[in-house]
Amino acid sequence: MRVVGGTAGGRPLKGPKASKGPIRPTSDKVREALFDLLRERVEGTKVLDLYAGTGALAIEALSRGARTADLVDRDREAQALIKDNLERTQLSATLHKATVERALSSLPADYDLILADPPYAELTIIALMPEMAGHLNPNGLLVLEHASRLAVPDDAPGLALWKRRRYGDTTLSLYQKT
């Protein structure tokens, strides 16, 4: 696993110890495809990475010019991986050691880009979409990475589907704030 592009491009990232544990990092291929879709929509943005895992999504955004990033994960192994990967890439971000629900109740509502990569068995993500929309600036984007077998809506209160791309078992659903 590595940073795909930007100023930290090519730097290795540390992944979880167990392949069947709670942390499922976004593959380099899917991250590269995502940031190809986002292109110029990353530079200068304020990013929120929910279910951050290794921190790879926010780190990729920071490497590509995001202004700031907040990362949220409640898992202790994930928190250690995020800290290590930020050090490896010499990038800085704020880590929130909390559940996504708790973090959303206390974080500001001024993000340009929200990246959400919940565990594939986490079905509450769909119910959280309106709350995530409330944390986006006008013209903000929500990127939801989910299992391809999971049916996610094309629209939710405050959100409209912008693009959807499938990469094997992983699908990226990108929503524009309405």
C-alpha positions as CSV (number, residue, x, y, z in Angstrom):
1,M,0.0,0.0,0.0
2,R,1.3,3.4,-0.9
3,V,0.3,7.0,-1.6
4,V,-0.7,7.1,-5.3
5,G,-0.2,10.7,-6.2
6,G,0.7,14.2,-5.1
7,T,3.6,15.5,-3.0
8,A,3.8,12.2,-1.0
9,G,3.2,10.0,-4.0
10,G,5.0,6.7,-3.9
11,R,5.6,6.7,-0.1
12,P,4.6,3.4,1.5
13,L,1.7,3.3,4.0
14,K,1.4,0.8,6.8
15,G,-1.6,-1.5,6.7
16,P,-3.4,-3.6,9.3
17,K,-1.7,-6.7,10.8
18,A,-4.6,-9.1,10.1
19,S,-6.3,-9.3,6.7
20,K,-9.6,-10.3,8.2
21,G,-9.7,-7.7,11.0
22,P,-11.9,-4.7,11.3
23,I,-9.7,-2.5,9.0
24,R,-10.1,-2.9,5.3
25,P,-7.9,-0.4,3.5
26,T,-9.0,1.0,0.2
27,S,-6.8,-0.5,-2.5
28,D,-4.3,1.6,-4.4
29,K,-6.3,1.0,-7.6
30,V,-9.6,2.2,-6.2
31,R,-7.9,5.2,-4.5
32,E,-6.2,6.2,-7.8
33,A,-9.6,5.8,-9.6
34,L,-11.3,7.9,-7.0
35,F,-8.8,10.8,-7.1
36,D,-8.9,10.7,-10.9
37,L,-12.7,11.3,-10.7
38,L,-12.2,14.1,-8.2
39,R,-9.3,15.7,-10.0
40,E,-9.3,19.5,-9.4
41,R,-12.0,19.2,-6.7
42,V,-9.4,18.3,-4.0
43,E,-7.0,21.2,-4.0
44,G,-7.6,23.7,-1.1
45,T,-10.4,21.6,0.4
46,K,-11.3,20.8,4.0
47,V,-11.7,17.0,4.2
48,L,-13.5,14.7,6.6
49,D,-12.5,11.1,6.5
50,L,-15.0,8.9,8.4
51,Y,-14.1,5.3,9.3
52,A,-10.5,6.4,8.5
53,G,-8.8,3.0,9.0
54,T,-5.2,3.5,7.8
55,G,-5.9,7.1,6.9
56,A,-5.0,6.4,3.3
57,L,-8.0,8.4,1.8
58,A,-7.3,11.6,3.8
59,I,-3.6,11.2,3.3
60,E,-4.1,10.9,-0.5
61,A,-6.3,14.1,-0.4
62,L,-3.6,16.0,1.6
63,S,-0.9,14.8,-0.8
64,R,-3.0,16.2,-3.6
65,G,-3.4,19.6,-2.1
66,A,-6.3,19.4,0.4
67,R,-5.9,22.2,2.9
68,T,-6.9,20.3,6.1
69,A,-8.2,16.9,7.1
70,D,-10.1,15.5,10.1
71,L,-9.9,11.7,10.4
72,V,-12.4,9.7,12.5
73,D,-12.0,6.2,13.8
74,R,-12.8,4.5,17.1
75,D,-10.5,1.5,16.6
76,R,-7.2,1.6,18.5
77,E,-5.3,-0.2,15.8
78,A,-6.6,2.2,13.2
79,Q,-5.7,5.2,15.3
80,A,-2.1,3.9,15.6
81,L,-1.9,3.2,11.9
82,I,-3.2,6.7,11.1
83,K,-0.5,8.3,13.3
84,D,2.2,6.2,11.8
85,N,1.1,6.9,8.2
86,L,0.9,10.6,8.8
87,E,4.5,10.5,10.2
88,R,5.6,8.4,7.2
89,T,4.2,10.9,4.8
90,Q,5.1,14.0,6.8
91,L,1.6,15.3,6.5
92,S,-0.6,16.6,9.3
93,A,-4.2,16.1,10.1
94,T,-6.5,16.0,13.2
95,L,-7.4,12.5,14.5
96,H,-10.7,12.1,16.3
97,K,-10.9,9.0,18.5
98,A,-14.6,8.5,18.4
99,T,-17.5,6.8,16.7
100,V,-18.7,8.4,13.5
101,E,-22.0,9.2,15.2
102,R,-20.3,11.0,18.1
103,A,-17.8,12.8,15.8
104,L,-20.6,14.1,13.6
105,S,-22.4,15.5,16.6
106,S,-19.4,17.6,17.5
107,L,-17.6,18.5,14.3
108,P,-18.3,21.7,12.3
109,A,-20.6,21.7,9.3
110,D,-18.0,23.2,6.8
111,Y,-16.4,20.4,4.9
112,D,-15.8,20.4,1.1
113,L,-15.2,16.7,0.9
114,I,-16.4,13.8,3.1
115,L,-14.8,10.4,2.5
116,A,-16.7,7.6,4.1
117,D,-15.4,4.0,3.9
118,P,-17.3,2.1,6.6
119,P,-16.9,-1.6,7.2
120,Y,-18.9,-3.4,4.5
121,A,-21.2,-4.9,7.1
122,E,-22.0,-1.5,8.5
123,L,-25.5,-0.8,7.2
124,T,-26.2,2.3,9.3
125,I,-24.2,4.4,6.8
126,I,-27.3,4.9,4.7
127,A,-29.1,6.4,7.6
128,L,-26.2,8.7,8.3
129,M,-26.2,10.2,4.8
130,P,-28.5,13.1,5.6
131,E,-26.4,14.0,8.7
132,M,-23.2,13.8,6.5
133,A,-24.9,16.1,4.0
134,G,-25.5,18.6,6.8
135,H,-21.7,18.8,7.3
136,L,-21.0,19.7,3.7
137,N,-20.4,23.2,2.3
138,P,-22.5,24.2,-0.8
139,N,-21.2,22.2,-3.7
140,G,-19.5,19.8,-1.3
141,L,-19.1,16.1,-2.1
142,L,-19.7,13.0,-0.2
143,V,-17.8,9.9,-1.4
144,L,-19.2,6.6,-0.1
145,E,-17.1,3.5,-0.6
146,H,-19.3,0.4,-0.1
147,A,-19.7,-3.2,-1.1
148,S,-21.0,-3.6,-4.6
149,R,-23.7,-5.9,-3.3
150,L,-25.0,-3.1,-1.0
151,A,-27.8,-1.1,-2.6
152,V,-27.4,2.5,-1.7
153,P,-29.8,5.2,-2.8
154,D,-29.3,7.6,-5.7
155,D,-30.5,10.4,-3.6
156,A,-30.8,11.2,0.1
157,P,-32.0,14.4,1.9
158,G,-29.5,17.0,0.9
159,L,-27.6,14.8,-1.6
160,A,-27.9,13.8,-5.2
161,L,-25.8,11.1,-6.9
162,W,-23.1,12.6,-9.1
163,K,-21.2,9.5,-10.2
164,R,-21.1,5.8,-9.3
165,R,-18.2,3.5,-10.3
166,R,-17.8,-0.2,-9.6
167,Y,-14.4,-1.8,-9.1
168,G,-15.1,-5.5,-8.5
169,D,-16.4,-5.9,-4.9
170,T,-16.0,-2.2,-4.2
171,T,-18.3,0.6,-5.5
172,L,-17.7,4.3,-5.1
173,S,-20.9,6.4,-4.9
174,L,-20.2,10.2,-5.2
175,Y,-22.9,12.6,-4.1
176,Q,-23.2,16.3,-4.6
177,K,-24.8,18.5,-1.9
178,T,-28.1,19.8,-3.1
